[in-house]
Structure formats: structure tokens, C-alpha cells
Amino acid sequence: MRGPEPSGPQRPEGAPRPAPRPRSEGAAGPASGGGPLWFGGDYTPEQWPEDAQAEDAALMRRAGVTLATVGVFAWPLIEPAEGRYTFAWLDGVLDRLHRNGVRAALATPTASPPLWFSAAYPDTLPVTADGVRITPGSRDAYCVCAPAYAEASVRVAAALADRYADHPALALWHVHNEYGTWCHCDHVARAFRDWLRDRYGGLDALNDAWTTAFWGRRVTDWAQVLPPRTTQYRSDPGHVLDFRRFLSDAMLGAYRAQRDVLRARTPGVPVTTNFAFGDWVPVDPWRWAPHLDLVAVDHYPDRPGRAAAEQTAFAADLARSWARAGAAARAPDGAAPAADRPAHPWVVMEQAAGVVYTGGRVVPKAPGELVRHGLGHVARGSLGALFFQWRESRGGAEQWISGMVPHAGPGSAVFREVCDLGALLARLGGARDAEVAADAAVVWDPECQWALGLPSLPAPGLDHTGAAAQAHRVLWRSGRTVEFTAPDAVPPRVPLLVVPALYLTSDTAAERLAAHTEAGGTLVVTHLSGLADPRGTVRTGGYPGALRGLLGVRVERFHPPAPGEEVPLSEPGYGTGRRWGEHVHTTGAEAVVRYTGGPLAGCPAVTRHRFGTGIAWYLSTGLSDAGLARLLADAAGPGPGRPPGLEVVRRRAPGEAWAFVLNHTEAAHPVAAADAGLPPDAVDLVTGRPATGLRVPAGGWAVLHARTG
């Protein structure tokens, strides 16, 4: 639906905008230091009549909205026919946002090509592994390797940038939406071969990496290399793993093509795209982050209650860690210097306002959860709290997806809580660039997740991300704040580093872990780590392969228990072993816990090895959360000792410090400034009162602030 026209004479379609006007002062972009936090979400006025759009302006002012994401799925409105652009409706939307003090994250609409485009270029529609070309009946009907799609994507991005480069509402470019569409077509096959040539150089190296001597799969001509389409039986694991790596790089190339066009025309406007979570996403955020001006994530917890808070913290800590790694590597990519932006810029681009989606049903958020989830992201460094979407849609495939303005309208508990969060964020801009204080680290690697999802492993259900999430969850419950690290990166200087199921372990990663421990760090490594090199080839000589010397153990064979079976352990606090077991021999380590039943009775289950001035622990079985908590406490000491569910995240900047306190429990809890690491004169920014005698109510929150000299 076309929005109301801007006041004054209407600009002809395609005409340039007038001379630049001063940008709004309401919502600083991440290229500037300090400034207000972003608050708002996806805005689709084209779905609504003009009276609803007029109401939107008033409601956005009431809620304190500072940023609206516009145009994500608007390609057919922007370009209704090839090469013909209609901007009047979008001019009106952006002008109205500007008049109401709201900035725009202007999206390139390339995640949903128009029907006319798919009809004109059917080779741009993705092909499944079974060889079926999909029909354009939904979103994401594109192949990033199709030349016509690549050309059209850059063309529409350039048209938007030419039109809106000087619009005062423009704060951020939002490229595409949730890159992740798979394709196995001939365009992909050609691009995959080129990628493999760059990676391996020649066919001999490719055959060695994929172990094609097995089953006589040797490749003798590049034309024989195809995407991993449906086969008679299992595909080569190296082939499938490399294809996911290729897809990540191919999509990154598609993003960078649009980004370069936008940067050239609007050099002062940050550019990003939004990451989605899930095994279906063939994207490596560690590789992408250096190419983004800020990391953006979409996060939807899939469990209600306190579990949703744990998942929120997990996603936020991952996003911040990707952003930190990207910022460290960004300068060679030509982005603005680090001094002009926060040290680790990221933002939650999408979250649900009023519900949690779990098990195919919606669970309403309890009173206060909307604020706590949004504030939880901000506590961990997000530049604000954005949602999908502003208004709940009346129709379409996502008509029951929660909105900031629900179907019930502004006279609803959801919208009242939206207003509460907007008012709170307006008082927290001072913490916007402050560092998050972490006291533990966890290694996370998407390639390990991909490799453990292959069908050639000795047990089903192996899950690197699940193991990392468990480690994070246990640390969260103990009161620790986590930084994530890529396996080949230098680990953060924290007292505890956890390495869960690092199946693909490079020589560099092994050296980094050894150096961390040798220098006095505490290292906890779980089973499934060190087993294979980055190609997926098993390291022979005994498990855990690359980490045997560091851990002081040698594993002879695996003994995964039957599904549901649990193996007793010698220390009651560790509970029982589950899902995995190993015949461990110590080669310098000491046994801390042993198996006491089954074929592994008497064998070490948990070991400890002094390495340099540090200690390396090894866990050869799966533990419950309580058992893992005992292990981590034995390795690194207890956490701060807060009640489980009372979340405290500390942030600091020169001369200032903050503590975000989120009470996910059903009881009020006292919180002293000293308990949060702040001086006694701290002030609660939620109430404006001194923090002395502070009690955070059940389901409530506080944000403490203090000057530190």
C-alpha cells in the first residue's frame, strides 16, 4: 500500500533528491561514538492502509522508537518491472519517519525477488539436492550464483543508494535478509569448481582432502565435480563439508557486491546483514564479521521461561564475540577506522515481542519478559533492541508472528511493555560503547557443527553447538559472563577456557590452546575434540589426536552407551556418564573421576594434567548440567554465588561502570553495588535512586551506574 505523499510538490519518479539536509539527532548510527540506543523493528507500511500508517507515527513517538527497518521484502514495489523504479511510496515512508524523529535501516530487498523476475529468469530459482527446481511461491526464491540474480541485486541496491544517499532518515543499510538459501544448480556447480581450484590448486590435492580413494571416487577432471546432490548412499564427508564452506563464501560474495555499491555511494553509512541461527544456515560468522560494519542477529528462543533467558544470553554473547573478532580485522577491508565506532558493534535486529515460539506453538511471554529479553541483549553489548515486527500482520505466511503492536492494538499488555522498554533504553545511551566484562570463554566453530552433522560418525546426535550451548548455560547459571572465540584465534585472557566437541582441530588451534594453558590458564576440553584435521581426516595414533600431549591422555577406542543408557561414575557430584564414553589411558594426566560400571569400569572419565603453569582437564563422557557445573567448579572455582536466575552483566568504560541486573526468578533479591563490582555510590538508572538497599523484584530489572574515577 502506498503511504501518504510527503508535503509539498511531488518529485517525479527517478528524480534526484534535493540537497542533503542535516541528519536527525534522534538515533546516532554506530559510526559515531556515544548516542542513544536503537529501538524499533521491521516496519512494513505497504501492508497497511493510510489511517494505520498515520497512527503508526503517533504510536512510535509514544513507544520511543528510534529506528525502523524498511523495505526488506519490497522489491516488487521498488522495481515493478525490469529497470523501472517507483520510489514515491518509499519517499513518503522515509519522510514521515524523519518528521517523527525515527531513523531508517533501509534494506535492499534481494531476499525475495519479484514474481516477474523469476518468470523472466527461471534459472535463478534454486535447485534442491534431488534436482528439483523450486517454484517462486514463497520468499528466498533465488540462487546467489545465478548471474542474472547477482546483476539484479547490485542494480536494485545501486538504485536505492542513488535515491536515498542524502536522506536525513538514513542511518543504516540492511543488505538482504538472513542469507541461507541452498542451491545445487549448474550455476552453483561452476562456482563450486572455481572455489575448489582456489582452495586446493589441483585435483591431486582435492582427491587427498576428500579421500576419494575410498569407494573409487577419484576425480580425474574438474567437470566431474558437482554439488553434493542426492546419491545412492553416503556422500564423501569432505565433499559435503567443503560445499557448506563454499556456500558461506558464495553468499558472502553476494553480500559484499551489494555492500561495495552502497559504500561507494554512501561512505558514511554503516552496512550490515542479519544472521539467523540454525543448522540450515550455511554461514560462518567468523569469516563474515570482518566484512560487516556491525554484526546483526535475529534471535528467537525456542523454549519458554528461564531457558529463553539462557538462550538470549547465548546468542548475545556469540554476536558480541563475532563483532569483536570482526572489528579486530576490519581495517584491511576498507571500513571506517575503529576510533569512529564502538569496539565491538552489534545489534539484535529481530526478536519476538510478545511470545516464544516452541514446539510448533506460541507461548505468551510472562509479564516483564519482553523487557528482560531486550535488556539482556543490550546488557551484552547490543546497540539497541529491535523486533520483528512493528505491527502484527493481518495476512500472509507470518500473520501470527508477534509484533510490537499486536492484533489487539496499542491497548494491550504487549504494547505497554514495549513502551516501558523504549523509555528505559532512552536512559541507557551512556553504556552504548562500554566493554562487556567476561570471566570465561568458550570455543565455538560452525565448521565443527557441520562436520558433526555428517552421517559417517560413530554415534548419532553429535552436536558441537549443543555442547557449546550447554557449557554457556552452565557458566551463565554460575554467574559468569562468557566470551566466545574461534578455534584458531588467540583466546581471551580469562581464567577459564572451555573447548566443547572441537571435532575439527587445526595445528594452529592446538598450539593456541597449549599456549593458553602453558601460560597459566585453565582449560577444559570435552570428548569429540581433536579427532580430525580441518579437512575432516581422522588424526591417527590415538584420540584426541592433536590434543593428546596437551591433555596427557591417549584414547584407544570409543564406547558410546546405548540411547538412554547412563554409566555410573566414581564421584557422586558428577552424576552419570551419558551419550558417549571412551577407553582412556593416562600419559601424564591424573584420573579425577572414573567409570564404575559397564565395559569402561575403572577407566578414567575425567582427567587433569598440569601443562606449563596451567591445568588442562579432559572430559571423556557426557554429563548433565549439574555434573558439568561440578566439573567447571572443580576446574576454575565456584562462580559469584548469586541465586540461579539472577543475571548480572558488568560493563565498563573509562571512568564509568554499569551493572545490568535481570531477575529471572519468582522471588525478590537484594543486590548490593559491591556484589555487582561497583562502588557504593552507584545509582539505579531505572528508578534514578541510589542503589543502597536495592531489592530487584521478581521478574524485574535494575541498571546500576557509577563513576570510577
N, C-alpha and C positions, 0 to 999 in steps of 0.2 A: 504494500500500500504506500502511495506517495505521501510524504509528510507535507505539512503546510509550507508554502513558499516563504522564503526569507522576505523581510520587509524591504521596500524599495524596488527598483526595476529589476526584472528577472534577467540574469545573464543567459545568453544563448548557449545551447549545448556545445561543449567543446571550447568555449571561450576561456581565456586565461583568467585566473582570479585576480583581484585588484592587488595593489602593492601590499607587502607584509604589514600586518598590524601587530601591536605588542601582544605577546602570548599571555594567557591567563595567569594570574598569580595564585590560582587555587590549588594546583597539584603539580608540584615540581617533578620533572622526569628524573630517571636515575642518572642522567649525565650531570646533574647538579648536586652539590653537597647539601645535606640537610633537607628541609622542606617537609610538607605534610605527607602522610601516608596515603596510598591509593585505597579507595573504597568504591565498590560498584560491581560491575559484571557485564556479561554479554547482553547487548541491547539490540532488539530486532523490531524496530518500529514499523518495518514494512509489513509485519503480520497484523497490524492493528489499525483501526480507523482513527481519524484525526482527533476525535474527542479523547480517546485514550492517550494519544501522544501528548496532547495538551496537559492532561492530568499527570503524565509522567514527569514533566518538568517540575511541577509543584511537589510531587512525591519525592523526587530526587533531592530537591532542596531540603525537604523535611528530614530525609534519612541521612543527609550529609554526604551524598555521593560525590566523588571527585573524579572518577574515571569510568568511562563506558566503552566496552569493546563493540565495534560497529562493523558490519559488512562481512562477517565470517562466511555466510552462505548466500551472498547476494550477487554472485556472478551474473545470472541471467538478467538482473535489474541493471547492473552496471554496463553489461555488454549484451544487449538483447539480440544482436546479430553480429556476425564477424566484422570486427573493425569499426562498429558503430557504438558509441558510448553515450549513455544518458546519465547525467550527473545531477539534474535538478533536485531529485528526491534526496540525494545524499548531501547536496549543498544545504538543503533545508534542515536535515538532521544535525549536521555539524554546527551550523549557525545557531540552532536552537540550544544545543548543548553549551556552546560558548556563552551565549547570553545568560545561561543559568549557572555559570561557573564550573562546568564539568568539562574535563579534558577527554580526548578520544584516543583509544588504542585502535587505530584504523587497520583493518585486516585486509590482506589480499585473499580473494575468495576461492583459491585454487583447490581446496579440498572437495569441492562439489561442482564439477563442470556442468554447464547448461545442457539441456537435452539436445538443443540444436548442434552443439559442439560434438557430442557423442554420435549423433546421426551423421555428421559430416566427416568425422574421423573415427570410424569404428575400431581401428587398430589401436586406439588409445585406451580402450576398455581392458581391464585386467583379465588375465587368463589364469585359471586355477591349475593346481598341480595335476589334475586329471585331464587338462586340455580343454576345459570348458570356458568359453569367453562369457563373462557375466553380462547381464543386461543393465542398462542405466536406470534402475528403478529406485535407487537409494543414493546416499552420499558416498563419497570415496570411490567414485567410478572413474579411476584414472590409473595410468601406468607412468611412473616418473621417467622411465627410459624411452617412452614414445616421443619421437622428435616433434610431432605436431603439438602434443601437450606441453612439452618443455618450452616451445616457442610461444604458445598462447599464454602460458603462465607468466613469462617475463613481460609479454606485451601488456597484459592487464595490470601488472604491478607498475610498469612504467607509466601507464595512463593515469593511475591513481596518484602516483608521486608527482607527475606533471600538474595535475589538477589541484592537489592539496598541499604542496610543499610549503606554502606560506600561510596555511590556515591556522589561526591562533588556537584552535582547539586541539591540534595535532600534538600528542605527547609521545606516542609510541607506535611503531609499526609491528603488527602481529601477522607474521607470514604464515599462510596456510592454516591448518588446524590438525593437530595430533597426527603427524606423519606416521604411517604404519601400514599402508596398503601393499599387500604382497602381489606379485605378478610373476608368471612363468612363461611369458610370451617370447616370440623370436627377437623382439627389441631387447628384452632382458637378456636373452642368451648371448647376443652380440656384446652387450655391455659387460656381462659377466666374464666373457673370454678376455676382453681388454683388461679388466680389473685383475684377472688371474695372471696375465702376462706381466703386468706391472709388479705384482706381488712375488712371482716365482721366477720370472725371466724366461724359463724354458720348460719343456714338457718333462724332462728328467726330474727336475725339482718338484714339479707338480705331482708326478707319479710317486715320488718318495714321500711327499707330505700326505698324500691320500692313501698310501699303502695299497696301491692298485694291483700289486702282485697277488693280493688275496682275491680269490674268485676270478682271476684272469681279467681284471678290469683295466689293464694298462691302456693309457691314452696314447695314440700314435699320431694324432692330427688334432689341431685345435678345434676343428669343426665337429669333432666327436663330443666336445664338452657342452653340456646342456644344463639348464637349471635342474634342480632335483625334482623332477616330475615323478608321477606315480610309476613304481616299478613292480616287478614280480615279487620281490621280497625286500629285505632291508637295503637302504642306500648306504653308500660309503659314509661313515661319520665325518671324515674330513671334508668331503664334498658338501654335506649339509651345513656344517659349521661355517665353512668359508662362504656359503651362499648367504647366511644371515649377516656375516660381516660385510659382504658386498652390498646387500640391501641397505644397511645402515649408511655406507658410504655413498651409495647412489642417491638416497634421499637427502643426505647432507649436501650433495652436489646440487640437487634441485633447490634446496633452501638457499644455498649460497648464491645461486644465479639470481634469484629474486632479491636477496639481501644487497648484492652489489649494485643492482639497479636503484634500489631505494637509497642506499648510502650516497651514491653519486649525485642524486637529485636533492637529498635532504641530509647533508652530512652531520647536522646537529641533533638528529632524532634517533634514539636508540631503536634497534631492530631485534626481534626475538621470534621464536615459535614456541608452542606449548607442547611439552612432553606428556604423554599418557603412561600410566603404569599398567603392566600386564604382560604375560608371556607372549601375547600376539604381537607385541611391538618390537620390530627388528631394528632398534635404535640403541646405539651405545652412547649414553650421555657424556661419558668421559671424553670421547672423541669429538662430540658436538660442542661441548661447552666453550672451548676457545673461540668458536665462531659466532657466539651469541653475545650481544651487548648486555643481556641479563638472561638468566635461566628462568623459564616459566613452566610451571607444572599444573596439571589437572589432577585433583585427588578426591576420590570418593571412597571412604571407608566401606567395607563390606560386612562389618559386624557392629552391632549397636553397643551402647553403654560405654564402659571404661575401655573396652577393646578398640572402639573408634578413636578414643584419645591416644591410645598407644600407636595406632596406625597413623594418626595425624602427625605425631612426633617423628615416626619412622620416615614418612615421606618428606617432612620438612627438613630433617637432618640430612637426608640424601640430597635434596635440592640445594641446600646451602653448601654442601661439600662439593657438588658438581660445579657450582658457581665459583667457589674459592679456587678450584683447580683451573677453571676456565679463565678467571681473572689473572692468575699467575702466568698463563701462557698467551694472553690476548694481544699484547703489544705487537708481536710479529705479524698478526693478522690485519693490522691497519686500523684497529678500533681506537677510540679516544684513549688518551693516557689514563693510567689508573688514578692519578690525582684528581681527575674530573668526575669520579664516580665512586660509589661505595666499594669497599674492598671485596665484597662477595655478593654482588647484586642478584637477587632472585625474587620471584613473586609467585604466589599461588594464583593462577589465572582462573581456575574453575574449582568450585566446591559446591555441594548442595546446601541450600539454605535450611530447609525445614525437616528433612528426612535423611535416613540412612538406608541405602539400597542393599538388601541382604537376602540371599536365597530366593531371588525372584519376587520378593515383596518389599514394600516400603514400610519402614518403621519410623514413626514420628520422633524427632529429637525431643528429649526431655527439656523442660524449661532451663534456660541457661546454656544448653549445649551449643547452640548456634554461635553465641559469643565466645565460648571457651574454645571451640574448634578454630574460629577465625583468629582469636587472640593467640592460640597455640602456634599457628604459622608465624604470626608477627613476632612472638617471643623468640622464635628460632631464626629470625633474620629476614622474613618476607617483607618486601617494601609495602605491603598492604594486604587487604583481604578482598579478593574478587570472587564472584559467584557465577555459576550458570543456573539460572539466568535472571535478568531483571524481572520480567513478567512471565509467569507460568503460561505456556502456550495453550490456546483453546483447541487446536487441532494439530495434525501432523504426527509423525512417528514418535515424538517425545513430548506429547501433550500432558503426560503425567510426571514429567521431570520437574522437580521443585524449583520455585522461583522466589526471589526476594519479595515480590508482590504476588502472593499466591492467588489461586482462583477465588478464594474468599475475599480478596481485596485488601486494602490497607487497614480495615477494621479487624485485624487478625493478630493473634499472638506472634506469628512469624514476623509480620512487618514491624510490630512494636519492638521485637528483639533486634531486627535489622537496624532500626533507629538507635537502639541502645549501643550497638556495636559501632555505628557511624560516629556517634557522639564521643565514644571512648577513644577511637582511633584519632580523632581530631586533637586529642590531648597528648598523643604519644609520638609526635613527629621528632622530638628530640632524640629518641632512641634509634632513629631510622638507619643511621650508619654505624651504630655501635657493634662491636665484635661480640659474638656469642662465645661464652667461656665453656669449653668442653674439657672433660676429665677422663674420657675413654675414647677409643677408636675401634672401628670395625672395618675389615676389608670386604668390599663388595665389587663384583665383576660380572657384568651381563654376559660375557662370553662363557663364564663357568655355568651360568644358568642355562644357556643354550646347549652347552655340551652335555650337561647332566639330564637334559630332556630328550636325549637321543635313545633309541631303543636297544642299544648294544651293551648296556651296563649290567652289572651282576645282580641288581635288585631294582624293583620298580619304585617310583615315588621319590627319587632322589632330587633334592631341591636346594640349590645354593641360596636363592633369595629367601626361601623359607627359613633356612638356617641362620642367615644374617638377620632376618626379622626376629627370630627367637632371641638371639644374642642381644639385639637392641631392646626388645621388650623386657628382658630380664634386667638389663642395665637401667632402663627407664624406671622400672619398679623399685630399684635400689636407690634411686635419686641421682643417678649420674646422667650427664648430658654427653651425647655421642657425636663424634666427627667420623664420617666415612672416608675411606681412602681407596684409590685404585691400587691393584696389587703391585704394579711396577713403580709407584710413586714413593717418595720418601715419606714414611708415616709421620703423622703429627707427634709432637713431643708431649705425650700424655702418659700417665703411669701404667695404663693397661691397653694392650692391643689384642683384639680377638680376630682370629682367622678362621671363619666357618666354611668348610667344604670347598676349599680352593682347589678344585679338581685340575684346572689348567694352571700350572705354576711355571713361570719362566725362570731362567737362571737369574735374571735381574731381580725378580720378586724374591727369590730365595736369598739373594745377597742382601736385599733391603731388610728382610725380616731378621736375618742373622746380625746385621749391623745394629738394628734397633735393640736386640736382646743383649748383644755384647756390650753395648754402651750403658747397660743398667736397666733396660726396660723389662716389663713383664709381658710375656707372650703366651696366649692360649690358642692352640691350634686344634681343630676338630678333625675327625675322620673324614675321608674323601679328599684330603688336601695333599698336594704334591704328587699326585699319581701320574699325571700326564704332562707333556710339554704343550706349548701353545697350539701345536698342530693337532692335539688330541692323541698323540702317540704315547703309549704307556712307557714310563721310565722303568727299566728292568733293574734287577738286583735286590729287590725287596721294596716294600712300601714303607713310609710315604715318600718314596722317590727322592725328589730334590731336597726334602727337609729331614732326611734321616740323621745326618750329622748334627744339625741344629737341635733336634728333639732327643737324640740319644736313644733311638729305638729302631728296630727293624721288624716289619710285619711280614710274616710268612704267607698267610692266606686269610681270606675273609670268611666270616661265619654269620651272614645276615640271619637273624631269627625269623621264624615264620610270622606272617601277618598277625598282629595282636599278641604275639608272644613277648614276654618280658623275662629278662635274665637277672637273677639276684646279684647284688654287689656287696662288697665287704663293709662298706661304710653306710650306715642307715641314712645319713643326711643326703646321700646321693640318690636314694631311691633305687630304681632298677634300670638296667640297660634295655634299650628298645630300638627297633628298626635296623640296627647294624651291630656287628661285632667283629673283632679281629684277633688273630693269634699273634700277640705282641711279644717280641724278645727285647729286653733292655740291653743297650750297648753303651751304657754310661748314665742313663736315667735311673731313677728310683721309682718303684711302684708305690703309688699313694692309695689307690683303690684297686681291688682285684675282682674278677668274676668268681662267683662262688657256686655256680651251678652250670649244667649243660656241658657241651664239649670244650668250653673255654675255662672250666673251673681251675682256679689257681693262676691263670694268666693275668697280666696287668690290664686293667681297664683304663686307669688314669695314671699318667707318669709325670715326673718333674725332673728337669735336667738343668743344672747350672751351666750357663754358657757365657763366658766372659764375666761381666759383673751383673748379669741379669739371669732370669729364670724363664725357661721355656716349658710349658705344660702341654701334654697331649691327651686328648680325649678320643678313645677308640670306639665309643658306642654313642647311641643317642640317649639323652636324658630328658626328663620332664623339666618344665620351667623351674620348679623348686630345686631339682637336682643340679641344674646348670647354675642357678643362683648360688648354691653352696660351693660349687667349683670356683666360680668367679670371686666369691668372697674369700675362699682359701688362697687364691692366687694373688689378689690385689687388696684384700682387706674389705671390711664392710663399707657400704655407702654412707651417705649422710645421716641415715637413721630416721628419715621422715616417715610418716604414715603412708603406706602404699596408696597411691592415687592422689597424693598431694604433690603436684608438679611444681618445681621451682627452676626457672631458667635464668641464669645471670648473664648480663651483657655489660660491656664496659667501653668507654671512650676516654680520651684524655681529660682528666678532671671530673669525670662523671661515671656513675654506675647505676644500673637498673636491675631489678629482680621481678620477673613475671611469675606470679603465684596463681595457679589454677587448681581449684579444689574439685576433683572428680569424685569425691566421696559423698556419703549421705550424712556426714556429721561436720560441724564447725570445727576448725582447728586454729589454735593460736600460732602466729608466725612472728618471731622477733626479727628485727633488722639484722642482727648478728647471725641468725640462722641462715639468712639469705646472703651472707657475705657483705653486708652493707654497714656503714657506721650508724650509731644510734639515732642520729638526727634525720634519718630517712623519712620521706613523705610518701603517702599513698596517693598516686595521681588519679585514682578512681574517685576517691572521696575528697581529695585536697587536704586531708588532715594528717598530722604526724602519725608515723607507723607505730608509735609506742602503744602497747596493749592491743595490737591488731589481732582480730579474730576473723578469719575468712570463712564466710558461711558455707553451708553445704551447697555444692554446685556453684559456688561463687568464685570471685577472682579479685586480685589486687595487683597493682603495678607499683613497686616501690622505687623511689629515685633518691639519690644522694649525691652531693658534691664530694669529691675525694681528694681535693687539694689542687 
